[in-house]
Amino acid sequence: DHLADGLWASMAAVSGADAANPAPEPAGQVIEPPEFGAGWDDPAEGRKAEDAAMALQHRMDLLTAPSKTYLDNTVVPVLLQGLKALGKERPSDPVSWLAVYLLQNNPERLQVGPRRGPTA
């Protein structure tokens, strides 16, 4: 993959290492791989770290996905909920009502109270 090759080449250039001249290990220190089956020192902390890494990977995948995939996974679910609520409420200013609904029901925003639509 050309992207991965470019990334590795950039990292090697920054560290001054390449395939022929790998980066030297710190003096007197040999880095050993972990033993097979070795786990986290604290399993709860390890699970939290894995969950955070997976969430970051998912977010990066969305940012590089085609537009339709990105929108289907980020905007469309809350937009459909808002449009359904808009059809029931039928406010006098539907665009502003929908805008407020989307802001109040943004799944990326920390929610304090129950989710609901704006008052008409």
Backbone bond lengths (Angstrom), bond angles and torsions (degrees), N, CA, C in turn:
res aa  C-N    CA-C-N  psi(-1)  N-CA   C-N-CA  omega(-1)  CA-C   N-CA-C  phi
1 D - - - 1.447 - - 1.534 108.58 -
2 H 1.322 116.60 126.88 1.464 120.90 -175.06 1.519 112.55 -65.84
3 L 1.330 116.56 -35.95 1.462 120.01 179.98 1.526 110.44 -63.34
4 A 1.328 116.52 -45.60 1.465 120.17 179.73 1.526 110.63 -65.15
5 D 1.334 116.95 -40.90 1.467 119.98 178.53 1.523 110.53 -60.44
6 G 1.334 116.48 -42.46 1.462 120.72 179.36 1.513 111.90 -65.01
7 L 1.330 116.05 -39.21 1.463 120.70 179.08 1.519 110.46 -64.25
8 W 1.336 117.19 -46.41 1.458 120.60 179.81 1.521 110.83 -64.65
9 A 1.333 116.56 -38.70 1.464 119.49 178.97 1.522 110.32 -64.09
10 S 1.327 116.89 -40.63 1.466 120.63 178.61 1.513 111.22 -63.96
11 M 1.327 115.99 -42.19 1.466 119.59 179.84 1.530 110.34 -65.63
12 A 1.309 116.74 -39.50 1.464 120.35 179.30 1.522 110.36 -65.75
13 A 1.344 116.67 -38.97 1.464 120.42 -179.61 1.531 110.51 -64.05
14 V 1.322 116.06 -39.76 1.461 120.00 179.92 1.524 110.40 -67.02
15 S 1.342 116.35 -40.68 1.465 119.07 -177.59 1.517 113.00 -85.52
16 G 1.341 117.06 -10.74 1.452 120.68 -178.61 1.514 112.48 80.02
17 A 1.334 117.96 14.89 1.458 122.01 -178.86 1.516 109.94 -110.24
18 D 1.311 115.69 155.42 1.460 121.49 171.18 1.519 107.35 -148.30
19 A 1.333 117.41 -176.29 1.466 120.15 -176.23 1.531 111.14 -61.18
20 A 1.331 117.41 -36.47 1.463 120.50 -178.48 1.520 111.81 -78.73
21 N 1.337 117.66 -31.06 1.459 122.70 -177.50 1.523 109.84 -127.58
22 P 1.333 118.10 80.06 1.465 118.82 -179.04 1.525 111.32 -63.91
23 A 1.317 115.05 156.77 1.463 120.24 179.69 1.518 109.24 -62.41
24 P 1.333 117.56 135.74 1.465 119.79 -179.43 1.522 110.70 -70.25
25 E 1.338 115.05 148.24 1.456 119.87 175.58 1.517 108.04 -80.08
26 P 1.330 117.89 153.05 1.463 119.94 178.14 1.528 110.25 -56.44
27 A 1.327 116.65 145.98 1.468 122.45 -176.52 1.517 111.20 -56.32
28 G 1.337 115.60 129.62 1.453 121.39 175.95 1.513 114.69 73.00
29 Q 1.318 118.21 8.09 1.448 120.51 -176.50 1.523 109.44 -124.37
30 V 1.300 116.42 119.88 1.456 122.05 177.16 1.521 107.02 -107.66
31 I 1.307 115.49 125.22 1.459 119.85 -178.84 1.521 108.33 -91.19
32 E 1.324 115.59 116.83 1.457 121.91 -178.92 1.524 109.17 -98.95
33 P 1.336 117.52 143.87 1.466 118.86 174.10 1.527 109.65 -69.60
34 P 1.312 117.59 154.47 1.465 119.26 178.95 1.527 110.17 -66.12
35 E 1.322 115.44 154.98 1.457 120.06 178.11 1.515 109.20 -66.82
36 F 1.328 116.32 150.65 1.458 120.91 177.21 1.522 108.72 -59.87
37 G 1.301 116.00 131.98 1.453 120.64 179.37 1.514 113.96 84.76
38 A 1.332 117.73 -0.34 1.462 119.91 178.32 1.521 108.57 -66.24
39 G 1.295 117.11 139.49 1.459 121.03 -178.08 1.512 111.28 -117.91
40 W 1.293 114.17 -168.11 1.449 121.11 177.48 1.515 109.61 -72.92
41 D 1.342 116.63 147.77 1.464 120.15 173.96 1.524 110.13 -62.99
42 D 1.332 115.55 -39.96 1.459 122.07 177.49 1.531 106.71 -121.44
43 P 1.329 119.19 104.16 1.466 121.18 -175.77 1.533 113.72 -57.30
44 A 1.322 117.75 -35.90 1.469 119.80 179.79 1.528 110.56 -65.90
45 E 1.336 115.99 -43.67 1.472 120.05 177.84 1.526 110.34 -65.20
46 G 1.325 116.77 -39.74 1.457 121.01 178.59 1.512 111.49 -61.73
47 R 1.319 116.52 -42.97 1.476 120.79 179.69 1.523 110.05 -64.56
48 K 1.339 116.62 -41.03 1.469 119.83 177.90 1.524 110.59 -62.60
49 A 1.325 117.23 -40.73 1.462 120.96 179.22 1.523 110.69 -65.67
50 E 1.328 117.00 -41.55 1.465 120.29 177.89 1.521 110.92 -63.91
51 D 1.332 117.20 -43.09 1.469 121.07 178.81 1.526 110.82 -61.89
52 A 1.337 116.87 -41.94 1.463 120.73 178.99 1.523 110.75 -64.09
53 A 1.332 116.84 -41.10 1.466 120.59 178.92 1.519 111.09 -65.20
54 M 1.331 116.95 -40.37 1.463 120.71 179.34 1.531 110.83 -66.89
55 A 1.324 117.10 -39.48 1.460 120.51 178.14 1.523 110.63 -64.31
56 L 1.315 116.62 -41.62 1.457 120.75 177.84 1.529 110.28 -64.12
57 Q 1.324 117.26 -42.82 1.460 120.71 178.84 1.520 110.60 -62.45
58 H 1.345 117.11 -42.87 1.468 120.88 178.62 1.525 110.45 -60.73
59 R 1.314 116.12 -43.54 1.472 120.83 179.98 1.539 110.75 -63.60
60 M 1.335 116.60 -41.37 1.460 120.10 178.59 1.524 110.51 -66.82
61 D 1.340 116.70 -38.52 1.466 120.24 176.96 1.522 110.57 -60.81
62 L 1.333 117.01 -41.32 1.463 120.37 179.15 1.526 111.70 -64.86
63 L 1.317 116.74 -39.07 1.456 120.40 -178.14 1.521 112.43 -67.80
64 T 1.316 117.39 -25.35 1.457 120.39 -179.34 1.532 112.20 -102.44
65 A 1.321 117.20 -0.71 1.463 121.76 -178.51 1.530 110.12 -75.39
66 P 1.337 116.43 161.15 1.472 119.38 173.57 1.533 110.18 -59.08
67 S 1.320 116.84 156.23 1.469 121.75 -175.67 1.520 112.65 -54.34
68 K 1.318 118.31 -44.08 1.462 120.86 -178.44 1.526 110.67 -61.43
69 T 1.304 117.94 -44.72 1.462 121.73 179.34 1.523 110.62 -63.32
70 Y 1.331 116.15 -44.22 1.461 120.87 178.84 1.527 110.61 -58.94
71 L 1.339 116.97 -49.87 1.462 120.66 -178.69 1.524 111.76 -66.39
72 D 1.343 117.60 -40.63 1.462 120.91 179.11 1.521 111.90 -61.04
73 N 1.301 117.32 -29.72 1.462 120.98 -177.36 1.523 114.21 -95.61
74 T 1.314 117.93 -14.35 1.465 119.28 -175.25 1.524 113.84 -118.79
75 V 1.316 118.05 -45.20 1.461 121.21 -171.65 1.525 113.49 -104.67
76 V 1.316 117.03 -41.23 1.461 120.85 -172.12 1.528 113.36 -57.55
77 P 1.337 121.01 -44.46 1.476 118.35 -178.42 1.532 113.37 -57.80
78 V 1.319 117.72 -48.96 1.469 119.61 -178.68 1.529 110.88 -73.15
79 L 1.326 117.12 -30.78 1.464 120.12 177.36 1.528 110.81 -65.43
80 L 1.329 117.80 -43.09 1.466 120.56 178.21 1.526 111.15 -63.90
81 Q 1.330 117.31 -39.91 1.467 120.50 176.19 1.527 109.99 -61.21
82 G 1.336 115.59 -43.68 1.462 120.37 -179.90 1.518 112.19 -64.83
83 L 1.319 116.81 -41.10 1.472 119.89 179.12 1.524 111.32 -66.32
84 K 1.339 116.50 -36.80 1.467 119.91 177.16 1.532 110.22 -64.49
85 A 1.333 116.34 -45.35 1.464 120.79 178.72 1.529 110.71 -65.42
86 L 1.334 116.76 -37.60 1.463 121.72 178.36 1.530 110.48 -61.80
87 G 1.337 116.73 -41.40 1.464 120.79 178.35 1.517 112.56 -63.49
88 K 1.333 117.03 -32.84 1.470 120.37 178.69 1.524 111.23 -77.11
89 E 1.337 117.12 -42.14 1.468 121.97 -175.67 1.529 112.89 -75.36
90 R 1.326 117.23 -42.51 1.475 124.35 -176.91 1.538 112.02 50.46
91 P 1.342 117.42 59.68 1.471 120.39 -179.42 1.531 111.26 -71.29
92 S 1.327 115.93 164.34 1.470 120.47 -179.67 1.527 111.97 -71.15
93 D 1.322 118.03 -27.07 1.473 122.17 177.48 1.531 108.04 -121.33
94 P 1.345 117.01 81.77 1.469 119.75 -172.38 1.526 114.74 -65.03
95 V 1.317 118.57 -33.14 1.466 120.49 -177.99 1.533 110.11 -67.83
96 S 1.322 116.77 -46.95 1.468 119.99 178.29 1.524 110.53 -64.69
97 W 1.334 117.11 -40.84 1.456 121.34 178.97 1.525 110.26 -59.39
98 L 1.333 116.58 -46.24 1.461 120.71 -179.90 1.533 110.92 -64.71
99 A 1.325 116.72 -39.37 1.466 120.07 178.50 1.526 110.73 -60.59
100 V 1.309 116.70 -44.85 1.468 120.71 179.28 1.526 109.78 -65.66
101 Y 1.322 116.48 -41.94 1.468 120.29 178.39 1.527 110.78 -57.69
102 L 1.334 116.43 -47.22 1.467 120.25 -178.73 1.527 111.39 -62.90
103 L 1.325 116.54 -40.42 1.463 119.43 178.45 1.527 111.59 -66.27
104 Q 1.328 116.48 -40.99 1.464 120.17 -178.55 1.526 112.63 -72.80
105 N 1.308 117.65 -25.01 1.462 121.67 -175.74 1.519 112.74 -112.08
106 N 1.312 116.76 20.24 1.453 122.13 178.97 1.532 108.93 -64.58
107 P 1.356 118.18 117.04 1.464 118.90 -178.43 1.529 113.36 -67.95
108 E 1.316 118.20 -15.70 1.469 121.47 178.29 1.523 111.33 -80.64
109 R 1.319 117.10 -16.42 1.460 121.78 -177.37 1.521 109.87 -91.92
110 L 1.303 116.78 139.85 1.456 121.21 177.80 1.526 108.49 -66.54
111 Q 1.300 116.00 124.13 1.454 121.23 -179.18 1.526 110.55 -92.10
112 V 1.322 116.20 134.94 1.452 120.84 178.44 1.519 109.27 -101.83
113 G 1.316 117.29 -44.58 1.458 121.90 -177.96 1.521 110.80 -114.94
114 P 1.315 116.35 -172.54 1.472 120.26 179.53 1.524 111.21 -69.26
115 R 1.314 115.99 150.77 1.471 121.25 177.78 1.514 109.40 -81.00
116 R 1.303 115.61 136.36 1.467 120.72 175.52 1.522 108.14 -161.17
117 G 1.310 115.36 167.55 1.469 120.21 179.55 1.511 110.73 -81.69
118 P 1.334 116.57 164.40 1.470 120.15 177.24 1.519 110.24 -70.12
119 T 1.321 115.67 160.71 1.459 119.06 177.19 1.529 108.53 -80.70
120 A 1.308 116.26 142.98 1.471 121.73 -176.30 1.511 112.36 -75.29
